[in-house]
């Protein structure tokens, strides 16, 4: 099940985007991130690396 980012708690650090092995995380205009769920391979690297723990499964 692909991950989702709680944009309210996201501090726009970019850690999730850097660790994503398939490059499915993109930066929005407000510098927060979004996950392309159709490209996500559900590895969990982004969730484990998020310092604010704002990434979870749907």
C-alpha positions in Angstrom: 0.0 0.0 0.0 1.6 3.3 -1.1 2.6 5.9 1.5 1.0 9.3 2.0 2.5 12.5 3.5 0.7 14.5 6.1 1.4 18.0 4.6 0.4 19.8 7.8 3.3 18.2 9.8 5.8 18.1 6.9 8.7 20.6 7.5 9.9 20.4 3.9 13.3 18.9 4.7 13.4 16.8 1.6 14.8 13.7 3.3 12.0 11.5 1.9 12.7 12.6 -1.6 16.4 11.9 -1.3 15.9 8.4 0.0 13.2 7.3 -2.4 14.6 4.5 -4.5 12.2 5.1 -7.4 12.0 8.8 -7.4 8.2 9.0 -6.9 8.3 11.9 -4.4 8.1 15.4 -5.8 8.3 18.9 -4.3 5.3 21.2 -4.4 5.4 25.0 -4.7 5.3 25.3 -0.9 8.4 23.0 -0.8 6.3 20.3 0.9 6.4 16.8 -0.8 3.9 14.6 -2.4 4.1 10.9 -3.3 3.0 9.6 -6.7 1.1 6.5 -5.5 1.1 4.8 -8.9 4.9 4.9 -9.0 5.5 4.0 -5.3 6.9 0.5 -4.8 6.0 0.5 -1.0 9.6 0.0 0.2 9.0 2.2 3.3 12.3 4.1 3.1 10.6 7.4 3.1 8.5 6.6 6.2 11.5 5.4 8.1 13.7 8.4 7.2 11.1 11.1 7.9 12.4 13.1 11.0 8.8 14.3 11.8 7.2 10.9 11.2 4.6 12.4 9.0 4.6 9.6 6.3 2.3 6.6 6.7 0.4 4.0 4.7 -3.0 5.0 3.3 
